[in-house]
Amino acid sequence: MAQFADRRFLILLITLIVASPAAAEPLPLSVRSPDGRLAVFFELKSNPQPYLAGVRAYYRVTYMGKTLLKDSPLGLDFLGAPPLESGLVLMGSNREAHDSVWTDEFGTEREVRDHYNQLTVPLRERGASGRRLDLIFRAYDGAVAFRYRLPEQDGFREFTLSSEDTGFYFAGPAQVFALDLGGFTTPYESEFRPEALDAIKPTSTIGLPLLVHTSAGPWLALTEADLDDFAGMYVSTARGVPNALAGKLSPLPERSDSAVIGATPKDSPWRVLLVAEDPVGLIQASPVIVSLNPPSKISDTSWIKPGKSAWDWWSGSYASGVDFKPGMNTATMEHYVDFAAAAHLQYMLIDAGWSPGDDILHPVAAIDMPGILAHARDKGVRVLLWLHWTAVKKQMDEAFPLYESWGVAGVKVDFMNRDDQEMVNFYKRVLEKAAEHHLVVDFHGAFKPTGLRRTYPNQLTREGVMGMEYSKWSTRVTPVHDVTLPFTRFLAGPADYTPGCFHNATHAEFKPEHVQPMCQGTRAHQLAMYVDFFSPLAMLSDYPEDYVGQPGLEFLEKVPTVWDETRALAGEPGKFVVIARRKGDTWYVGAMTNWDSRDLDVPLGFLGAGSYDAQIFADGPQAETDATSLDVRTERLEARGRLSLHLASGGGYAAIITPAK
């Protein structure tokens, strides 16, 4: 019996030693990616000016031994309470390794590997209050992420977070592609402009993702994941610190001193750094953002259908060769439904104007909704309805079950233009209520994605991008903008850019038009968007007659919107991009260039062994002067060969590659 008691004591002693504060593990603590290239270091230390005085929490990041981020501060500021950033004591550490695979039926990689090493650092504040804070660091191959955790604790329950004192202090000068939004109430619709890091001002409001080319060589993209019951984050330069950025949280409406109202336990979103030797490597690493979110809360996802949609808004009240007056009326909507069926599209989106004002329970007199829906059912086409978010907020509980009873497949919710805590929670309520009634969702006037689609896969897409609609009233959506987006906005997740314009124009020919609008760049450039841009719900934006009988429609009929595998093959932000994506045994290749024509030589190593047949949609011989010029041809390819591409000014290239029979 005594021997048994001694053994129990020995087991208890060993357990206590393993779980005890990490006195045996001196600072700095660190965690490395599974491949050993990326490392995150944590330390409590005092740094000289321009750092704040006192012992504080810092992290730094290295890649292949090169310092990317030097000591960068961590901390939280509270309204009516002292900040939680100094006077902290290390209480131990916990490490874990994780390696699993989950299936993403609605993404760019069907089998997503979630492989990381994690370090948790529990801290306690000195003094009587003794507030506790955990810092959680993860290192992936190609990314690092960290978050704050406020554990449940006596004496620290409810709180109001006024700001987050997270810094991103780069080791040297850097070049960035910055989305300067000018404020927190924004639909994220602007250019990602190339500039020096130090050109960003402390008063700037820079949206994420932020693309950074570090002086050390590697590329980095800064964004966030798992934004839930929290405020969205932006960055600006840190005052008085060179080459440094500071996080900024979107404040609650009419409460500039308050960003998050909550109670412990509480997790912040993940602060994510994608890291690669070149910019295309960031595209390969981007599924990490989705993996950092909780698994699906929808047990049966069989009713969620990705696909392509006809869309009535882009062309305005335009038609040709029809026997009805085009506009928001039954005949026009049924005409779009007929086109969707003929072109093998899964959806028809009825945009703004189908309902009166903020009443989303009744259609206007010109719309026979039961008739349109019956016609769509007969044609095998699902119908989506546009909604203003304020009406959704008021009438969601009535509208969504009503739409389910009508047979509507989903909704497009528009004009939120905010990402404060209240609006972030609104998105989640919409998705939960929509899932109850088997509705898919497209958010417009939206903030960037943060991976919520993993938890609620009925969110097929969202806008949060300066998309093709800007061509109706401006010259801002250019091929330069297009070839920047895969390295910036699309790193965060899908975007409803609304491609598919067949009124293609050269730089000299283009002019904004509200009715029957043009787009800048070639026909092949538009086709390539369906590969280079990712959206499980993709529009065919033009009027039906603009597609019928036109070269290139065949590609739009065939191209999928979700993928089994993605390979970013080549590219440079603002210059060009080449991406290959696989669905089943078929590969699709998309290439786009800026206003510079270029020749590219792309190795075909991503193909399996053997011979392949390629159906190619390339810039035609007149594409430099006639942007609609398209060369459609077939070629035999070998897996060990190369693909030779010629892209005209503002041009593109799209291909469907299948195993030879």
C-alpha positions in Angstrom: 0.0 0.0 0.0 2.8 2.4 0.9 4.6 1.5 -2.3 1.4 2.4 -4.2 1.1 5.7 -2.4 4.7 6.5 -3.2 4.0 5.7 -6.9 1.0 8.0 -6.9 3.1 10.8 -5.3 5.8 10.3 -8.0 3.2 10.6 -10.8 1.8 13.7 -9.2 5.3 15.2 -8.8 6.1 14.6 -12.4 2.8 16.1 -13.5 3.4 19.2 -11.4 6.9 19.6 -12.9 5.6 19.3 -16.5 2.8 21.8 -15.9 4.7 24.2 -13.7 5.6 27.8 -14.8 8.4 27.7 -17.3 11.2 28.5 -14.9 13.2 25.9 -16.7 12.5 27.5 -20.1 14.1 31.0 -20.1 12.9 33.9 -22.1 12.6 34.4 -24.9 10.0 31.7 -25.6 9.7 30.7 -29.2 7.7 28.5 -31.6 8.7 27.4 -35.0 6.7 26.3 -38.1 6.7 22.6 -38.9 9.3 23.1 -41.6 11.4 25.3 -39.3 11.6 28.3 -41.6 9.3 30.7 -39.6 9.8 31.4 -35.9 7.9 33.6 -33.5 9.7 34.8 -30.3 8.0 36.2 -27.2 9.7 38.1 -24.4 8.9 40.4 -21.4 11.6 43.1 -21.5 12.4 46.8 -21.3 13.4 48.5 -24.6 14.9 51.9 -25.1 13.2 54.8 -26.8 11.2 55.1 -29.0 9.6 52.1 -27.2 7.5 53.0 -24.2 9.2 52.7 -20.8 8.9 49.7 -18.6 8.9 46.0 -18.9 6.4 45.1 -21.6 5.3 42.1 -23.7 6.9 41.9 -27.2 7.0 39.4 -30.1 9.2 39.2 -33.1 9.2 37.1 -36.3 12.0 35.6 -38.3 12.0 33.7 -41.6 14.9 31.5 -42.5 17.0 33.4 -40.0 16.1 36.8 -41.3 14.3 39.2 -39.0 11.0 40.4 -40.5 9.4 42.0 -37.5 11.6 43.2 -34.7 10.3 43.6 -31.1 6.7 44.6 -31.6 4.4 45.5 -28.7 1.4 43.6 -27.4 -1.3 45.0 -25.2 -4.9 45.9 -24.6 -6.4 49.3 -23.6 -9.7 49.4 -21.6 -12.1 52.2 -21.0 -12.2 53.1 -17.3 -9.5 50.6 -16.4 -5.7 50.5 -16.7 -4.2 49.0 -19.9 -3.1 45.4 -19.8 0.4 45.8 -21.4 3.0 46.3 -18.6 3.7 44.9 -15.2 3.0 41.4 -16.4 4.5 38.2 -15.0 5.0 35.0 -16.9 3.0 32.1 -15.4 4.3 29.3 -17.5 3.9 28.1 -21.1 2.1 25.4 -23.0 3.0 23.9 -26.3 1.2 21.7 -28.7 1.5 20.4 -32.2 -1.4 19.9 -34.5 -1.7 18.2 -37.9 -5.1 17.4 -39.4 -7.0 17.7 -42.7 -10.4 19.1 -43.2 -12.6 19.2 -46.3 -13.6 22.5 -47.9 -16.3 21.9 -50.4 -16.6 25.6 -51.2 -12.9 26.7 -51.5 -9.8 26.8 -53.5 -8.4 23.6 -51.9 -10.7 20.7 -51.2 -8.4 19.0 -48.7 -7.0 21.7 -46.4 -4.1 20.7 -44.2 -4.2 22.4 -40.8 -0.6 21.9 -39.6 1.0 24.1 -37.0 2.9 24.4 -33.8 1.4 26.4 -31.0 2.8 28.3 -28.0 0.4 29.6 -25.3 1.9 32.1 -22.8 -0.2 32.8 -19.7 0.5 36.1 -18.0 -0.7 37.7 -14.8 -0.6 41.4 -13.9 1.4 42.3 -10.8 -0.5 43.8 -7.9 -3.9 43.3 -6.2 -6.0 43.2 -9.4 -4.0 40.3 -10.8 -5.8 40.3 -14.2 -4.8 37.5 -16.4 -4.0 37.4 -20.1 -3.0 34.6 -22.4 -1.1 35.1 -25.6 -1.5 32.3 -28.2 1.1 32.0 -31.0 0.8 29.6 -34.0 3.5 28.9 -36.6 2.5 27.3 -39.9 4.5 26.6 -43.0 3.9 30.0 -44.7 2.2 31.9 -41.9 2.2 33.0 -38.3 -0.8 34.0 -36.2 -1.4 35.2 -32.7 -4.4 36.2 -30.6 -5.2 37.6 -27.2 -7.3 35.5 -24.8 -8.8 37.0 -21.6 -9.6 33.9 -19.5 -12.7 33.8 -17.2 -11.5 35.3 -13.9 -12.9 36.7 -10.7 -12.8 40.5 -10.5 -12.5 40.9 -14.2 -15.8 40.0 -15.9 -17.3 42.8 -18.0 -15.1 45.2 -19.9 -15.0 47.8 -22.7 -12.0 47.6 -24.9 -11.0 51.0 -26.3 -8.0 50.0 -28.4 -5.6 47.2 -29.1 -2.0 48.1 -28.8 -0.6 45.6 -31.2 2.4 46.7 -33.2 4.0 45.4 -36.4 7.5 46.8 -36.3 9.4 45.9 -39.4 13.1 45.3 -39.3 13.8 47.8 -42.0 12.3 49.9 -44.8 9.6 48.1 -46.9 7.4 48.6 -49.9 3.7 48.1 -49.5 0.4 47.9 -51.5 -1.8 49.9 -49.2 -5.6 50.2 -49.2 -6.2 53.7 -47.7 -9.9 53.8 -46.9 -9.9 57.2 -45.2 -12.1 56.0 -42.3 -13.9 53.2 -40.6 -17.2 53.5 -42.4 -16.3 52.0 -45.7 -17.2 49.3 -48.3 -13.5 48.5 -48.8 -13.7 49.8 -52.4 -10.4 51.4 -53.5 -7.0 50.6 -55.1 -4.1 48.9 -53.3 -1.5 51.6 -54.1 2.2 50.8 -54.2 4.2 53.1 -51.9 6.9 53.1 -49.2 5.9 51.8 -45.8 6.9 55.1 -44.2 4.5 57.0 -46.6 1.6 55.7 -44.5 0.6 58.4 -42.0 -0.4 57.9 -38.4 -3.8 59.4 -39.3 -4.3 56.9 -42.2 -6.8 54.1 -42.0 -5.3 51.3 -44.0 -7.5 48.3 -44.7 -6.4 44.7 -44.7 -4.8 42.7 -46.2 -1.7 44.8 -46.4 0.9 43.4 -48.8 4.5 44.1 -47.8 7.8 43.5 -49.6 10.4 43.6 -46.8 13.9 44.9 -47.1 15.1 41.4 -46.0 13.6 40.0 -49.2 10.6 37.9 -48.3 7.0 39.1 -49.0 4.4 39.3 -46.2 0.7 39.9 -46.0 -1.0 41.2 -42.9 -4.6 40.4 -42.2 -6.9 38.9 -39.5 -9.0 35.7 -39.1 -11.9 34.5 -37.0 -13.4 38.0 -36.5 -16.3 37.2 -34.2 -18.0 39.6 -31.7 -15.1 41.9 -32.1 -14.1 45.0 -34.1 -12.4 44.9 -37.4 -8.7 45.9 -37.5 -6.9 48.5 -39.6 -3.3 49.8 -39.4 -1.5 53.1 -39.6 2.1 54.0 -38.9 3.2 54.0 -35.2 4.0 57.6 -34.1 7.7 58.2 -33.6 8.8 54.7 -34.7 10.3 54.2 -38.2 9.1 51.3 -40.3 6.4 50.4 -37.8 2.6 49.9 -38.0 0.1 50.1 -35.2 -3.3 48.3 -35.1 -6.5 50.3 -35.0 -9.9 48.9 -34.1 -13.1 50.1 -35.7 -15.1 52.0 -33.0 -18.7 51.4 -32.2 -21.2 53.8 -33.8 -21.2 57.2 -32.0 -18.7 55.8 -29.4 -15.2 56.7 -30.6 -13.7 55.6 -27.3 -15.2 52.1 -27.4 -14.4 49.3 -29.8 -15.5 46.0 -28.1 -17.9 45.5 -25.2 -17.6 42.1 -23.8 -17.0 39.8 -20.8 -14.4 37.2 -20.0 -13.7 34.6 -21.3 -13.0 36.4 -24.6 -10.7 35.8 -27.6 -9.6 38.4 -30.0 -9.4 37.6 -33.7 -6.2 36.0 -35.0 -3.6 38.5 -36.2 -2.2 36.8 -39.3 1.1 37.2 -41.2 1.4 35.3 -44.5 5.1 34.9 -45.4 6.7 33.7 -48.6 9.9 34.2 -50.6 7.8 35.6 -53.5 4.3 37.0 -53.8 2.8 33.9 -55.5 3.7 31.9 -52.3 1.3 34.1 -50.4 -1.5 32.8 -52.6 -0.6 29.2 -51.7 -0.5 30.0 -48.0 -3.8 31.9 -47.9 -6.0 28.8 -46.9 -4.5 29.3 -43.4 -7.0 32.1 -42.9 -10.0 29.8 -43.3 -8.4 27.1 -41.1 -8.1 29.6 -38.3 -11.9 29.7 -38.0 -14.1 27.1 -36.2 -15.6 24.2 -38.2 -18.9 24.4 -39.9 -22.0 24.9 -37.6 -24.2 23.7 -40.5 -24.3 19.9 -40.2 -26.0 19.3 -43.6 -24.5 21.5 -46.3 -26.0 19.5 -49.2 -28.4 22.4 -50.0 -25.6 24.9 -50.4 -24.8 25.2 -54.1 -21.9 27.2 -55.6 -22.3 28.4 -59.1 -22.6 31.2 -61.6 -25.4 33.8 -61.9 -27.0 36.0 -64.5 -27.5 39.5 -63.2 -29.8 42.3 -64.2 -28.1 45.4 -62.6 -24.9 45.9 -64.5 -26.4 46.6 -68.0 -29.0 49.0 -66.8 -32.3 49.3 -68.7 -30.7 47.9 -71.9 -31.9 45.3 -74.3 -31.5 44.5 -78.0 -33.8 42.4 -80.2 -36.5 41.8 -77.6 -40.3 42.5 -77.7 -40.6 44.0 -74.2 -39.4 47.1 -72.5 -36.3 46.3 -70.3 -36.3 47.2 -66.7 -37.4 45.9 -63.3 -40.3 43.9 -64.6 -41.4 40.3 -65.0 -40.6 40.0 -68.7 -37.0 41.2 -68.1 -36.4 38.9 -65.2 -37.7 35.9 -67.0 -35.5 36.8 -70.0 -32.5 36.6 -67.7 -33.7 33.3 -66.3 -34.0 31.9 -69.8 -30.4 32.9 -70.5 -29.2 31.4 -67.3 -30.8 28.1 -68.2 -29.4 28.2 -71.8 -25.9 29.0 -70.5 -26.0 26.3 -67.8 -25.8 28.9 -65.0 -27.1 27.9 -61.6 -28.6 31.3 -60.5 -30.4 34.4 -61.5 -29.9 37.5 -59.2 -32.8 39.9 -59.1 -31.1 43.1 -57.9 -32.4 46.4 -56.3 -35.9 47.6 -57.2 -37.9 44.4 -56.9 -39.4 45.5 -53.6 -40.6 49.0 -52.5 -38.2 50.9 -50.2 -37.4 49.1 -47.0 -40.3 46.6 -47.4 -38.7 43.3 -48.4 -41.8 41.2 -47.9 -43.7 42.4 -51.0 -42.7 42.9 -54.6 -43.5 46.0 -56.6 -46.5 45.8 -58.9 -44.3 45.2 -62.0 -42.8 42.1 -60.5 -44.9 38.9 -60.5 -42.6 37.1 -58.0 -44.6 33.8 -57.9 -44.6 33.7 -61.7 -40.8 34.4 -62.0 -40.0 31.8 -59.4 -42.2 29.2 -61.1 -40.6 30.0 -64.4 -37.1 29.6 -62.8 -38.1 26.3 -61.3 -39.2 25.0 -64.6 -35.9 26.0 -66.1 -33.8 24.6 -63.3 -32.5 28.0 -62.2 -32.3 29.2 -58.6 -33.2 32.8 -57.7 -31.4 35.2 -55.5 -32.9 38.5 -54.2 -31.1 41.8 -53.4 -31.8 43.4 -50.0 -30.8 46.5 -48.2 -29.2 45.7 -44.9 -31.4 48.0 -42.9 -34.5 46.2 -44.1 -32.9 42.9 -43.3 -32.2 44.1 -39.8 -35.9 45.0 -39.3 -37.6 42.2 -41.2 -35.2 39.2 -41.2 -37.3 37.1 -39.0 -40.3 37.4 -41.3 -38.5 37.7 -44.6 -36.2 34.7 -44.5 -38.9 32.1 -43.8 -41.1 33.8 -46.4 -38.4 33.4 -49.0 -38.0 29.8 -48.1 -41.7 29.2 -48.7 -41.4 31.1 -52.0 -38.6 28.9 -53.1 -35.9 31.6 -53.1 -32.4 30.2 -52.9 -30.5 33.1 -51.3 -30.0 36.8 -50.7 -27.6 39.6 -51.5 -27.4 41.9 -48.5 -26.0 45.3 -49.3 -24.6 48.7 -48.1 -23.4 47.7 -44.6 -20.2 49.8 -45.1 -18.9 49.1 -41.5 -17.0 46.5 -39.6 -17.5 47.6 -36.0 -18.5 45.0 -33.4 -22.2 45.6 -33.9 -22.0 45.1 -37.7 -19.7 42.1 -37.4 -22.4 40.5 -35.2 -25.1 41.4 -37.7 -23.3 39.3 -40.4 -23.3 36.3 -38.1 -27.0 36.8 -37.3 -27.8 37.0 -41.0 -25.9 33.8 -41.8 -27.5 31.9 -38.8 -31.0 32.9 -39.8 -30.4 32.3 -43.5 -29.1 28.8 -42.7 -32.3 28.0 -40.7 -34.2 28.7 -44.0 -31.7 27.2 -46.5 -30.6 30.5 -48.0 -27.2 31.2 -49.3 -25.8 34.7 -48.8 -23.8 37.3 -50.8 -22.7 40.3 -48.7 -22.2 43.6 -50.6 -21.0 46.9 -49.3 -19.0 44.6 -47.1 -15.7 44.4 -45.2 -12.9 42.0 -46.0 -13.5 38.2 -45.4 -11.8 36.7 -42.3 -12.6 33.0 -42.9 -16.2 33.1 -41.6 -17.2 30.9 -44.6 -15.8 27.9 -42.9 -18.1 28.2 -40.0 -21.1 29.3 -42.1 -20.5 27.9 -45.6 -23.8 29.3 -46.7 -21.9 32.6 -47.1 -20.9 32.0 -50.7 -19.1 35.3 -51.3 -18.9 38.9 -50.4 -17.9 42.1 -52.1 -15.4 44.2 -50.1 -13.5 45.1 -53.3 -13.5 47.8 -55.9 -15.1 45.7 -58.6 -16.1 46.0 -62.1 -19.2 48.1 -61.3 -16.8 51.1 -61.0 -16.5 51.0 -64.8 -20.0 52.4 -65.0 -18.9 55.8 -63.6 -15.0 55.9 -63.5 -11.8 54.8 -65.1 -10.4 53.3 -61.9 -10.9 49.6 -62.6 -7.9 48.9 -64.8 -5.9 45.8 -65.8 -3.3 47.1 -63.3 -5.9 47.0 -60.5 -7.0 43.5 -61.7 -3.5 42.0 -61.5 -2.9 43.5 -58.0 -6.0 41.9 -56.5 -4.8 38.2 -56.4 -1.9 39.4 -54.2 -4.0 41.6 -51.9 -7.7 41.4 -51.5 -8.1 37.8 -52.7 -5.6 36.6 -50.1 -8.4 37.2 -47.5 -11.0 35.2 -49.3 -13.6 35.2 -52.1 -14.7 38.5 -53.6 -17.8 39.3 -55.7 -15.9 41.4 -58.3 -18.7 40.7 -60.8 -16.6 39.9 -63.9 -17.9 38.8 -67.3 -17.9 42.0 -69.3 -18.0 41.3 -73.1 -17.9 45.1 -74.0 -14.1 45.0 -73.9 -12.2 48.2 -74.6 -8.6 49.2 -75.1 -7.1 51.9 -73.0 -7.8 54.5 -75.7 -11.4 53.4 -76.4 -12.7 53.1 -72.9 -15.2 55.5 -71.4 -17.5 55.1 -68.4 -21.1 54.3 -69.4 -24.0 53.7 -67.0 -26.1 51.8 -69.6 -24.4 49.0 -71.6 -21.1 49.7 -69.9 -17.6 48.9 -71.1 -14.6 47.4 -69.3 -10.9 47.9 -69.7 -8.8 45.1 -71.2 -9.4 42.2 -73.5 -12.0 39.5 -73.7 -9.4 36.9 -72.7 -8.6 39.1 -69.7 -12.2 38.9 -68.5 -12.3 35.1 -69.0 -9.1 34.6 -67.0 -10.7 36.4 -64.0 -12.9 33.3 -63.4 -9.7 31.4 -62.6 -7.5 34.1 -61.1 -10.3 35.6 -58.9 -12.0 33.3 -56.5 -15.8 33.4 -55.7 -18.0 30.4 -55.1 -20.8 32.6 -56.5 -19.7 34.3 -59.7 -21.7 36.8 -61.9 -22.0 36.9 -65.7 -22.5 40.6 -65.6 -23.6 41.5 -69.2 -27.0 41.5 -70.8 -27.9 38.0 -72.3 -27.7 39.1 -75.9 -24.1 40.4 -75.3 -23.1 36.7 -74.7 -25.2 34.7 -77.2 -23.0 33.6 -80.1 -20.0 35.4 -78.8 -16.5 33.7 -78.6 -15.6 33.0 -75.0 -19.1 32.1 -73.7 -18.2 28.4 -73.9 -15.4 29.0 -71.3 -17.9 30.8 -69.0 -20.3 27.9 -69.3 -17.7 25.3 -68.3 -15.5 27.0 -65.7 -16.3 26.0 -62.1 -16.5 28.4 -59.1 -15.0 26.0 -56.4 -11.9 23.9 -56.7 -10.0 20.8 -55.6 -6.5 22.3 -55.9 -4.9 25.6 -56.7 -1.4 26.3 -58.0 -0.2 29.9 -58.2 2.4 29.7 -61.0 3.8 33.1 -61.5 3.2 36.8 -61.1 4.1 40.1 -59.6 1.6 42.6 -58.0 0.4 45.2 -60.5 2.1 43.5 -63.4 0.8 40.0 -64.2 -0.5 36.8 -62.6 -0.8 33.2 -63.7 -2.9 30.7 -61.7 -4.0 27.1 -62.3 -6.9 25.5 -60.5 -8.1 21.9 -60.7 -11.6 20.5 -60.6 -11.7 16.7 -60.8 -9.2 15.7 -63.5 -9.5 19.0 -65.4 -7.2 22.0 -64.9 -8.1 25.6 -65.7 -5.4 28.2 -66.3 -5.9 32.0 -66.1 -3.3 34.6 -66.9 -3.7 38.4 -66.9 -1.4 41.3 -67.5 -1.4 45.0 -66.9 -1.2 47.5 -69.8 2.1 46.0 -70.8 1.9 43.2 -73.4 4.1 40.3 -72.4 5.2 36.8 -73.3 5.3 34.1 -70.6 6.7 30.6 -70.5 4.9 28.5 -67.9 6.1 25.1 -66.9 3.4 22.4 -66.8 4.8 20.4 -63.9 1.5 20.8 -62.0 0.0 18.3 -64.5 0.3 14.6 -63.8 2.2 12.4 -66.2 0.9 11.9 -69.7 -0.6 13.9 -72.5 -3.3 16.5 -72.3 -5.7 18.4 -74.6 -6.0 22.1 -74.0 -8.9 24.3 -75.2 -7.4 27.7 -75.3 -9.0 31.2 -75.2 -6.2 33.7 -75.9 -5.9 37.3 -77.1 -6.6 37.3 -80.8 -4.3 38.8 -83.4 -6.2 42.2 -83.3 -6.4 42.4 -79.5 -4.1 45.4 -79.3 -6.6 47.5 -81.2 -9.8 45.4 -80.8 -10.1 44.2 -77.3 -12.9 41.7 -78.2 -10.5 39.8 -80.5 -10.2 36.3 -79.1 -8.3 33.3 -80.5 -10.0 30.0 -79.7 -7.9 26.9 -80.5 -6.9 23.5 -79.2 -3.4 22.2 -78.4 -1.8 18.9 -77.3 0.3 19.4 -74.1 2.8 17.2 -72.3 3.2 17.3 -68.5 7.0 17.8 -68.9 6.4 20.6 -71.4 5.8 24.3 -71.1 2.9 26.7 -72.0 3.9 29.6 -74.1 1.6 32.6 -73.6 1.4 35.9 -75.4 -0.7 38.5 -73.6 -1.7 41.7 -75.4 -1.9 45.1 -73.6 -4.5 44.6 -70.9 -4.7 41.1 -72.1 -5.3 37.6 -70.8 -5.3 33.9 -71.4 -7.6 31.1 -70.3 -7.4 27.4 -70.9 -9.2 24.2 -70.1 -6.8 21.3 -69.9 -8.1 17.7 -69.8 -6.3 14.3 -70.0 -5.9 13.2 -73.6 -8.2 10.4 -74.7 
